[in-house]
Amino acid sequence: MAEKTVKKAIAKARSKHINMSSSTLVVDIDSSCGFSSHCVDASPCITRTRGSNNGHYVLPRGTRMSTYEMGALMGVRHHVITAMHRTGRSDAVIGAALGNAQSVNVLSLERLLVRLLNSLLPSLIDPSAGKQQRQKQNTA
């Protein structure tokens, strides 16, 4: 089943004239051939089930993702995954936890947007306040 899914993904990539020697193809091999998905130089969504099955299949390497790779895609730092391994948890349990998690990058973007809106808010209410704030920043 998985071999058929990988061959189908390679055929689709080649039909789109994707250079397989310089690109990375990431394939979801845990679903049936008809429902499988793949991405070029990106990864399909890591779900709880996909994470617990050791992630997606990575070509040209020919192996599944490691928990460190899944963690990196989710924005989890290497030392956090190492700490999870030290607690005796299996790769399947760590992968499932990563699949259940919200990406750290999404949370970072949310904080960035809040800071951006807070910096723009005075100028939206009073346009002269924004000019005064920029003048303070330039003199500091």
Phi, psi and omega in degrees: 000310182296321180298319179296319180296317180295316179299321179295318179295319178296317179298317179296318180296317179294324179294338177264012177061039177272129180283106184290340180281339180246003181241157175252126179255123180249122189240136172276101184262002182271348177259170180293160184304322181289335183251357182293151177232162177210160178223150176256124180056030176204180180232139171297167181302134176269110179263174179301314181295314180295321178296319181288341176266021180069033171075193183274167180270131185249119174257143012271002182295325177079026177224169174280166177293150173271167177296329178294321178292317177297320178298317179298320178295330180272356180085015179269130183288155184305317183293335177289317178295319178300318179296323178294321177296322182294338179281357178091008180284144180283165176300324180296318180291317179295317178298320178296319178297319178295321178293331178278344187280157171269140182302135179296325180299324178297316180294322178296319178297321179298315179297320179297317179295322178297316179297319180296314179296320178296325179286331180273338186304314179301321181286335177287326179281313181226106183305328180289335179294322178295321179295318179296320181294320179293323178296322177297317180294324180288330180276341182281000000 
